[in-house]
Amino acid sequence: MLQMKMLYSAPFSLPSAPGYSCLTAKHDIWSGFVFHTRYSQTGNKGSTSSHSQEVIMAMTGGTATSFPMSNHTRERVTVAKLTLENFYSTLITQHEEREMRQKKLEKVMDEEGLIDEEKKMRRSQHALKETEFLRLKRTRLGLDDFESLKIIGRGAFGEVRLVQKKDTGHIYAMKILRKADMLEKEQIAHIRAERDMLVEADGAWVVKMFYSFQDKRNLYLIMEFLPGGDMMTLLMKKDTLTEEETQFYIAETVLAIDSIHQLGFIHRDIKPDNLLLDSRAYSTVGTPDYIAPEVFMQTGYNKLCDWWSLGVIMYEMLIGYPPFCSETPQETYRKVMNWKETLVFPPEVPISEKAKDLILRYCNDAEDRVGAVSVEEIKSHPFFEPVDWDHIRERPAAISIEIKSIDDTSNFDEFPESDILQPISVTNATEQDYKSKDWVFLNYTYKRFEGLTQRGSIPSYMKAGKL
């Protein structure tokens, strides 16, 4: 039974440690050249000790001849180097993934106690699927492979559409990000972190990504579509949740956040829009209401900032509005930074002492925040005493939502059409500008081994209105 998943969105998402391959490339010998160029995490070239030292040194015998390195040459060298690195890295990863899938199959067959003939048949079916997947990976995926059905979300950097894959009929949510906006707002490291995290995530708590690709104008993430709407939609309909309902969804979110932390990522944009109730929510710009004070201070933060955000969401579920909401972002910022005076509980909305204590332990100084020791510290809090953490997904969802079909969009807002998918006319100068910047999106393409449900069919866990 599927109850809730988490959306990992780019604008406020960062890896907890340097990821992305654009790090310092110094003294790497390749094809007879030595590289001295340095790169930042955003994919932009950084400074070296001296501009005049940025040279290509042709290795001829025992001597090295220096030549001035133009920006164009330097970028071409970088593209060539990254392309080769990504090519061989991908080959190794694909081989490891195939071996892992084979081992998983053998383990499952042993656990099921299959006889040799049944195992032989299962291996044959698996081999056919591997061949089909290899064929898929060699096929260039693009917009023409999908039919756009409806816009289901819109944000500052793009939008999300409900789409159908033409050859299979499978339904997905297509997240579209404008490259120009990513470059202008210096979001390259963020969207790379988002893509990398979605590739690594293969559990029950994070929305699954099946494909990613790009064209001259946009980046595309083809993701699981779940039609029940997000937590923000639910809160707008119900105003507040009971403590039992809050306990259920906060407990699931604890497990979702922990699964992201275990992958080595910080979400940093935990909010109701990104808590998905059997739905694929849309990407929006992060709002200050849910952001921890240490993130605002820009003096360094860690994964504990996500637990602060969860405390704010828990407050909103029980009280009906965020604790620091204001007329302006500036006033919200002021309240967050002065949380010891502004975090108060209205007397007209009664909540239990256990719930109040957990909120105050979430919204606390980072070093004293619940979860600073481990996630077990959160799980053992008295508010979660009735929760069976190991079997939480087996219990009925706290709130039932009616789902008519796999492409049901009744729980999403209406959005007007846009021109984000329209072909763009480019001049020769614009074409060169695209090419000169496009290298930062190298190795963005991805295809997942698993398939998805057919259009119109409702999985068993979604029947009877359960999420």
C-alpha positions in Angstrom: 0.0 0.0 0.0 1.4 3.4 -1.0 0.7 6.2 1.4 3.2 9.0 1.0 6.3 9.8 -0.9 8.7 12.8 -0.9 9.5 15.0 -3.8 13.2 16.1 -4.1 13.1 19.4 -5.9 16.1 21.4 -7.1 15.9 25.0 -6.0 16.7 24.4 -2.4 18.3 20.9 -2.6 22.0 20.4 -2.0 24.3 17.4 -1.5 25.8 17.1 1.9 29.2 16.7 0.4 30.7 17.9 -2.9 29.2 15.8 -5.7 29.2 16.6 -9.4 32.3 16.0 -11.4 33.3 19.7 -12.0 35.9 19.9 -9.3 39.6 20.9 -9.5 41.2 19.4 -12.5 44.9 19.9 -11.9 47.8 18.0 -13.3 45.6 15.4 -14.9 47.6 13.9 -17.8 45.4 12.9 -20.8 46.4 12.5 -24.4 49.7 14.3 -23.9 48.3 17.4 -22.2 48.5 18.7 -18.6 45.4 20.6 -17.4 45.7 23.5 -15.0 42.1 24.9 -15.2 40.0 24.9 -12.0 36.2 24.4 -11.9 33.7 25.3 -9.3 30.7 23.1 -8.2 28.3 25.2 -10.3 30.2 24.2 -13.4 31.7 27.6 -13.9 35.4 28.1 -14.4 37.1 29.4 -11.3 40.3 31.2 -10.8 43.8 29.8 -10.9 46.9 31.2 -9.2 47.5 33.4 -12.3 45.7 33.8 -15.6 49.0 33.6 -17.4 49.6 30.2 -16.0 46.5 28.7 -17.7 48.4 27.0 -20.6 48.4 23.7 -22.4 51.8 22.1 -22.2 52.5 19.7 -25.1 54.6 16.8 -23.7 57.3 16.3 -26.3 60.2 14.1 -25.2 61.7 15.5 -22.0 60.6 19.1 -22.5 57.3 20.8 -22.3 56.4 23.7 -24.6 53.8 26.2 -23.3 51.1 27.7 -25.4 48.5 30.4 -24.3 45.1 28.7 -23.7 42.1 30.6 -25.0 38.7 30.3 -23.3 37.4 28.4 -26.3 40.2 25.9 -26.2 40.0 25.5 -22.5 36.3 24.7 -22.7 36.8 22.2 -25.5 39.5 20.4 -23.4 37.1 20.3 -20.5 34.3 18.9 -22.6 36.5 16.2 -24.0 37.8 15.2 -20.6 34.4 15.1 -18.9 32.9 13.2 -21.9 35.5 10.5 -21.6 35.3 10.3 -17.8 31.5 10.0 -18.0 31.6 7.4 -20.8 33.8 5.0 -18.9 32.1 5.7 -15.5 28.8 4.9 -17.1 30.1 1.6 -18.5 31.3 0.5 -15.1 28.1 1.5 -13.4 25.9 -0.3 -16.0 28.0 -3.5 -15.5 27.6 -3.3 -11.7 23.9 -2.7 -12.0 23.4 -5.7 -14.2 25.3 -7.9 -11.8 23.2 -6.5 -8.9 20.0 -7.3 -10.7 21.1 -10.8 -11.5 22.1 -11.4 -7.8 18.8 -10.0 -6.7 16.9 -12.4 -9.0 18.9 -15.4 -7.7 18.2 -14.5 -4.2 14.4 -14.1 -4.8 14.2 -17.4 -6.6 16.0 -19.1 -3.7 13.6 -17.5 -1.2 10.6 -18.7 -3.2 12.0 -22.2 -3.4 11.7 -22.6 -7.2 12.7 -25.8 -8.9 15.4 -25.8 -11.5 13.0 -25.6 -14.5 11.2 -22.6 -13.0 14.5 -20.9 -12.3 15.6 -21.5 -15.9 12.4 -19.9 -17.2 12.8 -17.0 -14.9 16.4 -16.4 -15.9 15.4 -16.5 -19.6 12.7 -13.9 -19.0 15.2 -11.7 -17.1 17.7 -12.0 -20.0 15.1 -10.9 -22.5 14.3 -7.9 -20.2 18.0 -7.0 -20.0 18.3 -7.1 -23.8 15.2 -4.9 -24.1 16.7 -2.5 -21.6 20.0 -2.4 -23.5 18.1 -1.5 -26.6 16.3 1.2 -24.8 19.5 2.7 -23.5 20.9 2.9 -27.0 17.7 4.7 -28.2 17.7 8.5 -28.0 14.7 9.6 -25.9 13.1 13.0 -26.6 9.9 15.0 -26.5 8.5 13.2 -29.6 8.3 10.0 -27.5 5.7 11.6 -25.2 2.2 13.1 -25.6 1.6 16.0 -23.3 -1.8 15.7 -21.6 -2.1 18.5 -19.0 0.0 20.9 -17.0 -0.2 19.9 -13.3 2.3 22.3 -11.8 4.3 25.4 -12.4 7.3 27.0 -10.7 9.9 29.7 -11.1 12.2 27.5 -13.3 9.7 25.5 -15.3 6.6 23.3 -15.0 5.4 19.8 -14.6 3.1 18.1 -17.1 1.2 14.8 -17.1 2.5 12.9 -20.2 1.9 9.5 -21.8 4.7 7.6 -23.4 3.6 6.9 -27.0 5.0 3.4 -27.4 3.9 1.9 -24.1 0.9 4.0 -23.0 2.6 4.5 -19.6 1.7 7.7 -17.7 4.4 9.9 -16.1 4.9 13.3 -14.7 7.4 15.3 -16.8 9.3 18.0 -15.0 10.7 20.6 -17.4 13.4 23.0 -16.4 14.6 25.9 -18.6 18.4 25.7 -19.1 18.7 29.5 -19.4 17.1 30.0 -16.0 19.4 27.3 -14.4 22.4 29.1 -15.8 21.2 32.6 -14.9 20.3 31.7 -11.3 23.4 29.5 -10.9 21.4 26.4 -10.2 23.6 23.9 -12.0 24.9 22.2 -8.9 21.4 22.0 -7.4 19.8 20.4 -10.5 22.7 18.0 -10.8 22.2 17.0 -7.1 18.5 16.5 -7.8 19.1 14.3 -10.8 21.9 12.3 -9.0 19.8 11.8 -5.9 16.8 10.6 -7.9 19.1 8.1 -9.8 20.4 6.7 -6.5 17.0 6.6 -4.7 15.3 3.3 -5.2 13.2 3.0 -2.1 9.6 3.5 -1.1 9.9 7.0 0.2 11.2 9.1 -2.7 9.3 9.6 -6.0 10.9 7.4 -8.7 12.5 8.9 -11.8 12.5 6.7 -14.9 14.2 8.8 -17.5 16.0 12.1 -17.9 17.1 13.8 -21.1 17.6 17.3 -22.6 17.4 19.4 -25.7 18.8 22.8 -26.6 16.3 24.6 -24.4 15.2 22.4 -21.5 16.1 19.6 -19.1 13.5 16.9 -18.7 12.9 14.5 -15.7 10.3 11.8 -16.4 9.0 10.7 -13.1 6.4 8.6 -11.4 2.9 10.1 -11.4 0.7 9.5 -8.4 -2.7 11.2 -8.7 -3.8 11.9 -5.1 -2.4 15.5 -4.7 0.1 16.8 -2.1 0.0 17.6 1.6 -0.6 21.3 0.8 -3.7 20.4 -1.2 -4.9 18.2 1.7 -4.3 21.0 4.3 -6.2 23.5 2.2 -9.2 21.1 2.0 -9.2 20.1 5.7 -7.6 23.2 7.4 -6.2 21.1 10.2 -5.4 17.4 10.9 -6.2 15.4 14.0 -3.2 14.3 16.2 -3.6 10.8 15.0 -3.5 11.9 11.3 -0.6 14.2 12.0 1.3 11.4 13.8 0.9 9.1 10.8 2.1 11.6 8.2 4.9 13.0 10.3 6.1 9.5 11.0 6.2 8.7 7.3 8.0 11.9 6.6 10.6 11.1 9.2 11.4 7.9 7.3 11.4 9.7 4.0 13.8 12.4 5.2 16.0 9.7 6.8 16.2 7.8 3.5 17.5 10.9 1.8 20.0 11.6 4.5 21.3 8.0 4.2 22.1 8.7 0.6 24.3 11.6 1.7 21.9 14.4 0.7 20.2 17.3 2.5 16.8 18.2 1.2 16.6 21.8 2.5 13.2 22.4 1.0 10.9 20.3 3.2 7.4 21.8 2.9 3.8 20.5 2.4 4.1 20.9 -1.4 6.9 18.3 -1.3 5.1 15.7 0.8 3.2 13.6 -1.7 0.0 11.7 -1.0 0.1 9.2 -3.8 0.8 12.0 -6.2 3.6 13.7 -8.1 3.7 17.2 -6.8 5.1 20.2 -8.7 8.4 22.1 -8.1 8.1 25.5 -6.6 10.5 28.1 -5.3 11.3 27.5 -1.7 9.3 29.7 0.8 10.9 31.1 3.9 8.2 29.8 6.2 9.8 26.3 6.6 13.5 27.2 6.4 15.8 26.7 9.4 17.5 29.9 10.8 21.0 28.5 10.2 20.2 28.2 6.5 19.3 31.9 6.4 22.5 32.8 8.3 24.7 31.2 5.5 27.3 30.3 8.1 27.0 26.6 7.4 24.3 24.0 8.0 23.8 20.2 8.0 21.0 17.7 7.7 19.4 18.9 10.9 17.9 21.8 9.0 15.4 19.3 7.5 14.1 18.4 11.0 13.4 22.1 11.7 11.2 22.2 8.6 9.4 19.1 9.7 8.6 20.8 13.0 7.1 23.7 11.2 5.0 21.4 9.0 3.8 19.5 12.1 2.7 22.9 13.7 0.8 23.8 10.5 -1.0 20.4 10.5 -2.2 20.8 14.0 -2.8 24.6 14.2 -3.8 25.4 10.7 -1.1 27.8 9.6 2.8 28.0 9.8 4.2 29.4 13.0 6.2 32.2 11.3 3.7 33.2 8.5 3.6 36.9 7.7 2.4 39.4 5.1 5.9 39.7 3.6 9.0 37.4 3.3 11.0 40.0 5.2 8.7 39.7 8.2 8.7 35.9 8.0 12.5 36.0 8.0 12.5 38.3 11.1 10.2 35.9 12.9 12.3 32.8 12.0 15.5 34.4 13.2 13.7 35.4 16.5 12.0 32.1 16.9 12.5 31.9 20.7 10.0 34.8 21.0 7.8 34.2 18.0 7.1 30.5 18.2 4.0 30.4 20.3 0.9 28.1 20.5 -2.5 29.8 20.3 -4.6 28.9 23.4 -7.8 28.5 21.3 -6.3 25.5 19.5 -5.7 22.8 22.1 -3.0 20.2 21.3 -1.3 17.6 23.6 1.8 18.3 25.6 3.5 15.4 23.6 2.8 17.1 20.3 3.9 20.5 21.6 7.1 19.1 23.0 8.0 17.4 19.7 7.5 20.6 17.8 9.6 22.6 20.2 12.4 19.9 19.9 12.3 20.1 16.1 12.3 23.9 16.1 15.3 24.4 18.3 18.9 25.4 18.1 20.7 23.0 15.8 22.9 21.5 18.4 19.9 20.8 20.7 17.5 19.7 18.0 15.9 16.3 18.1 17.6 14.1 15.5 21.0 15.6 16.3 22.1 12.2 17.7 20.3 9.9 15.3 16.9 9.3 13.8 16.2 6.9 16.6 16.0 9.8 18.9 13.0 11.1 16.9 11.4 7.7 16.7 11.6 7.2 20.5 9.8 10.4 21.2 6.5 9.9 23.3 4.4 11.4 20.5 5.3 8.4 18.3 4.7 5.8 21.0 1.8 4.0 19.1 3.8 3.9 15.8 5.0 0.6 14.4 7.9 1.9 12.5 8.8 -1.4 10.8 5.2 -1.9 9.4 3.9 1.6 8.9 3.2 1.1 5.2 1.1 -1.9 5.9 -1.5 0.0 7.9 -4.4 1.9 6.3 -3.7 5.5 5.4 -4.9 8.0 7.9 -7.0 9.8 5.2 -8.7 8.2 2.2 -8.7 9.9 -1.2 -10.8 8.6 -4.1 -8.7 7.8 -7.2 -10.6 7.1 -10.5 -7.7 6.2 -12.7 -3.9 6.4 -13.0 -4.2 9.6 -15.0 -6.7 11.3 -12.6 -5.7 14.9 -12.2 -8.7 16.1 -10.1 -6.5 16.7 -7.1 -4.3 19.2 -9.0 -4.9 22.9 -9.8 -5.7 24.1 -13.3 -2.9 25.9 -15.2 -3.0 27.8 -18.5 -0.9 26.5 -21.4 2.6 27.8 -21.9 5.2 27.9 -24.7 7.9 26.0 -22.8 7.7 23.1 -25.3 7.5 25.2 -28.4 10.5 25.0 -30.8 12.8 28.1 -30.6 14.3 29.9 -33.5 18.0 30.5 -33.0 20.5 32.6 -34.9 24.1 31.4 -35.5 25.3 33.6 -32.6 22.7 32.1 -30.3 23.5 28.6 -31.5 27.1 29.1 -30.6 26.1 30.6 -27.2 24.0 27.5 -26.5 26.9 25.2 -27.4 29.5 27.1 -25.3 27.4 26.7 -22.2 25.8 23.3 -22.8 28.8 21.3 -21.6 27.7 21.9 -17.9 24.7 19.6 -18.6 26.9 16.7 -19.7 25.8 13.2 -18.6 22.3 14.3 -17.6 20.6 11.5 -19.6 19.3 8.5 -17.6 17.1 5.5 -18.1 15.8 3.2 -15.3 15.5 -0.6 -15.6 12.0 -0.9 -14.2 8.7 -0.1 -16.1 5.5 1.4 -14.8 1.8 0.7 -14.7 -0.3 1.1 -17.9 -2.6 4.1 -18.4 -6.0 3.7 -16.9 -5.2 0.8 -14.6 -5.4 1.3 -10.9 -2.8 -0.6 -8.8 -4.2 -2.8 -6.0 -2.9 -0.5 -3.3 -5.0 2.4 -4.8 -8.3 0.5 -4.9 -11.1 1.3 -2.4 -9.8 4.9 -2.1 -6.7 4.0 -0.1 -3.4 5.7 -0.4 
